[in-house]
Structure formats: C-alpha cells, structure tokens
Amino acid sequence: MTTIAIAVVAAAGNVAGALAVIRRLEGSLRAIDIGIAFSAGFMLSVALVGVLPDVFAQGGAAPAWYVLGGYLAVHLAQHVFAPHFHFGEETHRVTAFAGVAALIGLAVHTFFDGVAIAAGFLTSSKLGILLAVSVLLHKLPEGVTVASVMVAGGHSRRGAIGAAGVVGLATILGVLLTEAVAPLARHGLALSAGVTLYVAASELVPAFQSRRRSVATLAFLGGVGTFLLANRLV
C-alpha cells in the first residue's frame, strides 16, 4: 500500500469518527473512548522507542530542536490559537469561532500525521508501517473531536462532516509535501517525533485519565504491548 493510499484510509477514518457523532452511535463512541487510551500507549511507544533513536542517530543538536519544534507547533495550534480543544466528544455549547479554531488547530496536527507517514517510509519500511498504524489508530477520535466541537459551535451536521473531511485532506497534503519538498523530507521525522509525543502524552493520556476508568488503563497498556509485539514482528 502506498503512502497516499494510507493517507486516504486515514482521512476516511476522520469522516467515520464524525459520522459516529452525527448519527449518535453510542456504542461506537464508547469504543472510540477506549481507542483513545489504546492509541495513546501505541503512539507513545512509537515515538520513544521507534522514532527518537533514528532521529538522534543523525547526530548533532539540530534534530532535538526539530523535535521540540514539532511539539510546540501542535501545542500552539491546538491550545493557544484554539484554546477550547480536547480530544473526545464535546458535550458543552461553544462559540462558532471556537469550532473553526479547533478545526484549524486539528488540521495542523493532521498535516503532521501525513508528514509522519511519509517521513517514516523514507527512513525504513518498518518505521513507516509503525508510524502509519499509530496515525490510523487515532483517526476516529480526531473525527469525533472536530465534528462534535463544530456541532457544539452551532454549525450544521453537513458542516461538521465537511470539517472532518478537511482534517483528513490535511493528512494527504502532509504526505504529498513531504515527498516533494526536500527540507520537509529531511527533517520530517524529527518534527513528527515531537508531534507524536505531544499528541500521545499531552492530549490522549489526559483525555482517558480524566475518565478514571480501569479499562482505559488496561487499554493504554495494551497499546504499549501491541507496539512491542509489532516492533518484533514487522
């Protein structure tokens, strides 16, 4: 499967998450909540064990700055320019601007999802597969997040699904630009390491910890275990 095909599947996951919100598929939403914990464990493991060793093998201090830059980019996009942002379903009324701001912030994040997929495969097939899986795992929660906050902001259901589509297209754009723009290809892995760390540790982990459910902790540990198994098998 090509990187573009993976990005298209990822974009479809964003739309599927949005449809779960719009159609009020309660069972799907509960499963997605557990998926947040599982993907957090998998993503954190990918970043720390899979990506960072390759990044720092390049030598010098520059890779560390790009890792930090990726981390800060997502923080600024999702929690400074879009202060009303959190993973999972939005259950409170927000302003229309908050919905649009969350869309823009999440699109920045999903752009780097695409960068991660492309940069991973440019490094090795194994790393590309692991990063692709980590991206695919949190696509449904992304769709839930953007659709629910758009609806909470007073936007139409069609607009909410369209917003999920925009988020998915940002992933495809990230793949295309990484493969076409040399500086992004060269530093994309370090940037995606910072982004992956931020999403896993600063967004997904707090999202499931706030629910205080033991099943979520088990899912998180299951994500770590699944990565360890996949890392040996791939």
CORPEFEN-V435538 format. One record per pair of residues at least 12 apart in sequence whose C-alpha atoms are under 6 Angstrom apart, sorted by sequence separation. I is the first residue (numbers start at 1). J is the second residue. D is the distance in whole Angstrom. If there is no record, write none. Layout:
I/J/D
I/J/D
This chain:
147/160/5
117/131/6
117/132/5
82/101/5
82/102/5
143/164/5
78/105/5
77/105/4
74/109/6
99/149/5
99/150/5
99/153/5
89/144/6
89/145/5
88/145/5
96/153/4
114/171/4
118/175/5
87/145/6
90/148/5
94/152/6
95/153/5
96/154/6
113/171/6
114/172/6
89/148/6
90/149/5
93/152/5
94/153/5
111/170/5
115/174/5
107/167/5
110/170/6
111/171/5
114/174/4
115/175/5
110/171/5
114/175/4
107/170/6
111/174/5
115/178/6
119/188/5
119/189/5
115/188/6
116/192/5
43/134/5
39/137/6
39/138/6
126/234/6
70/191/4
17/140/4
21/144/6
67/190/5
71/194/4
66/190/5
67/191/5
70/194/4
71/195/5
14/139/5
18/143/5
66/191/5
70/195/5
10/136/5
13/139/5
14/140/5
17/143/4
18/144/5
67/193/6
68/194/6
13/140/5
17/144/5
63/190/6
67/194/4
71/198/5
14/142/6
15/143/6
14/143/4
18/147/5
55/190/6
18/161/6
47/193/6
15/164/5
14/164/6
15/165/6
14/168/6
44/200/5
11/168/4
43/200/6
40/200/5
40/204/5
7/172/5
37/208/6
37/216/6
41/220/5
45/224/6
38/219/5
42/223/4
34/216/6
37/219/6
38/220/4
41/223/4
42/224/5
37/220/5
41/224/5
38/223/4
42/227/5
